[in-house]
Amino acid sequence: MISFVGAGPGDVDLITVKGRKLLEEADLVIYAGSLVSKEHLKCCKEDCKIYNSAYMTLEEVIEKMEIAVSKGLKVVRLHTGDPTLYGAIREQMDLLDEKDIDYEVVPGVSSFTAACCSIKKEFTLPKVSQTVILTRIEGRTKVPAEEDLESLAAHKASMALFLSIKEIDRVVEKLKKGYGRENVPVAVVYKSTWDDERIILGTLKDIKEKIQEAGITKTAQILVGDFIEGEYERSKLYDPEYTHEYRSASK
Ligand code: SAH
């Protein structure tokens, strides 16, 4: 059996119980070495074979999986955060489908939720935003024109930007145009939940300088929106005046 597993954002205790169990039982682990903490591998069996996919091509990964499965071995493909976001798992699953090899996908804690927890905020606030946009600025991987940061920012939804910190200049320019103002709160969370986590708070006006000063060029979430700072309305769910299925009006 092959299990694609989300390792979580960094802290090894943030993998799911299911994911940890699969790691403990695995005969072969292929992990995304650039971002997955090596500490996860400490729970593997002594004779577990471990490969770092950073040094492998897609075909090499699939070949290792195929051989292991033909021997009846248990395989874990360990991805950072949640495997369904920027993990390049679809191309692996499609090749496995072609070969009629079965697999499962186990979710993980994504770095975008981890980062929001690090700054102790909530993406979805009444009267502020009820939508979260997960996106990135284009790099080597293109982003469809309709999803350009400027036009997404015009929605004024809460945003989490992956894979974009190196391009903070362009990110800020586009967001400023989209939002039409500079005082939009921004939080950059570097290595959320790792021991060396860092949080830089600012606005579209000053975040670029702050990031350059801090020297952060990778492994960061850029969170943007008025959910970070400012007014909001209390939720209806816990409003004493409001009744629902589980609670009648107080008094
Ligand atoms: N599947 C992963 C994302 C992989 S893409 C997830 O769900 O989190 C890699 C990008 O994710 C990085 O460039 C960075 O933007 C973000 N990232 C991954 N781990 C992070 C962490 N611990 N803290 C902040 N950002 C992180």
Boltz pocket constraint, residues with backbone or C-beta under 6 A from the ligand:
constraints:
  - pocket:
      binder: B
      contacts: [[A, 9], [A, 10], [A, 35], [A, 79], [A, 80], [A, 81], [A, 82], [A, 83], [A, 84], [A, 85], [A, 86], [A, 87], [A, 109], [A, 110], [A, 111], [A, 112], [A, 114], [A, 115], [A, 161], [A, 162], [A, 163], [A, 164], [A, 189], [A, 190], [A, 191], [A, 192], [A, 193], [A, 194], [A, 218], [A, 219], [A, 220], [A, 221]]
      max_distance: 6.0
